[in-house]
């Protein structure tokens, strides 16, 4: 027997031997259980995790998943993922055995989630439903790839929700200029929105910018970090992806504006952040500016979409835009494909020229 009662504390403890991942035999002790049953259950759960026995509970496998994945992701990314799992997935699956969860169980869970309401009293959006399902599927994929689970029941059940919202909002150049005009009463807000719109950078990239990131003589801003507010603390992390590390060439007027702004900041050091407010401040300023200018309200991130729209209208290619925006793949840029003007007629005309057919022959004149 591996469970024993401590006469001094009147509580139970376990002591047993196990083989670690190196194959070495080690002893393990755990104290403080109210009952023998609780002690033995903890021992069984520990041994299943140490050997990755998928007869374990879903909650136990999540502990393994967290240990395997946490240090491979940005802290903010992991915290977002963990919050979804702990609130939307663990309460339903935590006591079920990993190898006993079937596609029918996933469908029942999906129906359960789709009936729930968010803080606004409305059902979850299709994009959020898909995000929730993807987190569950990722856990099972991990079990399939690394711990020999036979199949992913979440994949078999199929997804819920939709991948992207129907509409991609953006401002035209004229709409942005109307908005920017009313933001000039607050220089810190005006210059921040100028960087977001005319460079297409992410909000986290903006908030991480320091004086040292600008080479005003060359007109270049270096994007190499991102700002996050994590557990009440300011944290500077690596950018979203490897491709996000980039140098952006600024227009001359924007170079002049940023030079003006930095001269307004008293005793500015090279590594001081230029924009020391939070993301919520930008959201409030978007509300204020949209109302004052009578321009439709879009999200702060939609300024990035607006920059893409502007570049497309100016005739730049998807490859060039992907490089400027720091998209990991051109496939991300091609999500904006509906904004690109059709080139079918231009292609056909050029093919006629290559074939040697002139306008007279082409139109029978």
N, C-alpha and C positions, 0 to 999 in steps of 0.2 A: 504494500500500500504506500502511495506517495503523499497522502494527505494526513496531517497530524494536528492534534490539538495542543495549543500552547496553554499550559496550566496557569501561567502568570497573567496572561491577558484574557484567557477564556475564549480566544479566537483561534481559527484554523489557519494552517499554512501548508504549502506544498514544497517538497524537495524532490528533484528528479534529475536524471542525466539525459543528455541529448547530444546529437552530433550537429555541429554548426556547418555553415556552408563550405568550410575548408575540410570537413570530414573529421574534425577534432572533437573528442568527447569532453563535454563540459557539464558542470552541475548548475542547477538553477533553483533559487529559493524565492518564494513570494509569500508575504505574510498579510494578515489583517482581514481574512475572510470571516464572515459571520457564520457560515455553515460549511460543512464538509462538501456538500454538493457544489457550492460556488467555487471552492478551491479546486476541485477536480475539473470543473468546467473550464476554469482559467487555464489549467495545465493542458487540457485537450486542445483548447484554442491556440495556445502558444506553440504546441508541437505541430499543429496543422500549418501554422504560418511559417514555422522554421523549415518545414519540408515542402511548403507550397502545395499542400493537399487541398484540392478544390472541393473537398467535402466540407470545407470551412464555410462560415457565414459570410454573406456579402460584406458586412461591416468590417470583418477581419481582412478580407481581400482589399478593401479600400485602404486599410493601413499600409499594406504592401505597395499598392498603387501609388500612394502618397510618397512613400520612402523612395520608390524607383524614379518618380517623375519630378518631385518638387524642386530639386536642385538643377534640373535641366530647363526650367522655365523662368521667365522673369517673375519677380515676386508678385507684382500686381496681377499678372496673368494667372498665376496659381491661385491667388486669393479669390479671384473672380470665379474660377473653375470650382474651387472647394466650396464656396458659398452656395452655388447652384446645387452641387451634389448633396451637401448637408441639409439643405432646405427642401429640395424637390425629389430627391432620389432615395437617400438613406432612410427616411421615415417609412417608406414603403417596402424596401427590400432588405433592410439591415439584418433581420433574423433568418432570412432564407438562405439556403445553401447554394453556393455558386453553381455547382454542377446540376442543380435541380430546377433552375429557373428556365422556363420554356417560353417560346414565342407568345403563347396565349397569355402568360403572366405579363409580358411586356404590353400587350394590347390592353389588358385590364388596367395597367398602370397609366397608359396613355389616356384612356377614357377618364380616369381619375384626375389626371392633371388638366385635361381640357375643360373640366367642369369648374376648376378653381378660378378665383378672381384675384387680380392684383390689388395694390393699395388704392388704385383709382376706382375700384368697384367694377371694373370691366374684365372680361376674359383675357387671357394672355394673347399677345399678338402672334400671328403665324410664324414670324421670324424668331420670336423668343421660344415658342414651342419647339421649333427645330433645334435651337441651341440647347435646350434642356435634353432633348433626345440624344443629340450628338455627344453630350457628356456621358450619358449612360452607355452608349455604344462604344465610346473610347475605352471605358473600363473593361468591357467584355473583349474588345480587340486586344487589349494588353494581355488579358488572360489567355487568349488564343495564341498570340505570338510568342509569349515568353513562359507560359505555365501550362501549356498543353490542354487547354480547354478545347473540346471537340469543335464547337462552333459558336458563333455570336448570335444569341437569340434576338437581340435588338435589331440586327441587320435583317434577319428573317422576317421579323414582324413588320418591318418597313417604318419609314419616318412619319412624323406628324408635323404639321405646319409647312412653311415654305422657306426657301433659302434666302431670298432677299425681298425687301419691300417692293411693292409694285412701282412706286414712283421714286425717282432719284431727283431730289430738289436741288436747285441752284439758282443763283442770281445772274442776270445778264450784267454786262459791264455798266450800263446806265443805271440799273437798280443798285449795284454796289456803290457807284459814285454818289447817288442820292443818299444812301445810308451813311457813307463816309463823311459827307458834308455836315451832317448833324452831329457827328461824333467828335468834331474838332474842338468842342468845348472841354473835352478831357483828353489831353495829349497822350497819356499812357494808354488809353483805350484806342485812340485813333491810330497810333503807330503800331499797336499790336494787330489790329485788324488789317492794316496795310500789309504787314508781313504775311498774314494768313492768306489774304486774297491774291496778292501779286507774286507770292512764292509757292503757294499751295502746300505749305508745311503743315504737319499735324500739330494739334494743340500742345501735346506734351513736348514736342520739339521746340515750339515757340517758347514755352515757359522755362526751358533749360538753357536758352541762349544767354551767353555772356559776351562782354566786350571782346574777349580774346577770340571769339568765333567769327569775327568780322575782319576782313581785309578790305577796307574801304577804298584803298588805292586801286586794287584790282576789281573791286565791285563784287566780291565773293563772300558768301556766308557759308560756313562749314556746319553741317548737321552731323553730329557724332554722339548725341546723348538725348535722353528724354526725361522729363520731370514727372514724378508721380507723388501723390499724397497718400502714404500708406500708414495706417494705424496712427494717424495724427501727426506724422512726421514727414518733412520734405525729403524725398529720396530722388537722387539722380541715377538713372539706370542707362544701360545700353539702349540704342534705338530699337524700334519694333522688330526689324529684320536686319540681316547683314547688308542687304541692298540699301537700307535706309541711311547708311553712312555715305554721305555724298557732299559735293560742293555745288552750290546753286549760284549761278550768275544773276546778279540783280540788275534791274534797269537803272539808268542814271538818276532818275528822279527819286527812286527808292533809296539809293545810296545817299543822296542828299538829305532825305528825310531821316534816315537812321543816324546820320552824322549830327543832325539837329537834335534828335532825341537824346543821344548819349551826352551831348553838351548840356542838356537840361538837368542831368542827374548829378547831384553834388558828390564830389569825391569818389567817383566811380573807379573801382579797381578792375583789373583785367578779368578776374574770375567771378566778379559779382554778377548775379542774375539781373538781366535788364527788365524783366517783367515779373514782379514779385507777388502778384495776385494769384488767385486760385482759378480753376476751371469754372467754378460756379459764378465767379465775378463776370467772366466773359458771357455766360448765359444770361445774366441779368442785364448786361450792357446790350446784348442782342435784342432783348425785349424792349429796352428803352429806345434804341436806335430805330428798330423796325416800326415802332409806334409813332415816333416823331417824324419819320420820313415817309410813312404810309407805304412802305415796302413790305411785301409778304414776309412773314417770319419763317426763317429756315434755321436748321441747327448750325452750331458753330462749325462742326465737321463738314457741313455742306459748302463752306467756303472753299474747301479743297476740291469738291466737285465743281464749284464755280470756276476755279482756276483751270481745271481740265477742260471745261466747256469753252472757256476763252481761248485756250491754246488750239483746240480743235477748230474753232471758228477762224483762227488765224492761219490754219492750213498745216499745222505741224503733224508729223506722223505719230502713230501709237508708240513706236520704238523710242522716239525722242521724248515723248511725254512720260513714258514709263521711267526713263533715266532721270528726268528732272524730279518726278514725284517720289522716286525711291521704291517703286513697286517691285516686289520680289520676282514677279513673273509678268510678262506682257499680257498674260491671260487676265490679270487684274485690270489692266488698262482697257482691255477689249470689252469689259463689262459696260463701258461707255459707248459701245459700237453704234447704238441707236442715235448717238449725237453726230457721228461722222457722216458728212454728206455723201450721197451716192456718187460713185465714180464710173458707173456703168456706161453712160453715154460718152464720157471722155475716153474710157478704155476702148470702146468700139471705134471711135473716130481715129484714135492713134493706130489701131490695128489696120484700118483702111489705108492710112498713110504708109504704114510699113508694107502693105500689099501693093502699094502704088496706085490706089484708086483715088482719083481727085473728086472734087465736088460735082463736076459736070457729069462724069460717068456714074457717080454714086446716086445722083438725083435725076438722071436721065435727061439732062439739059443739053 
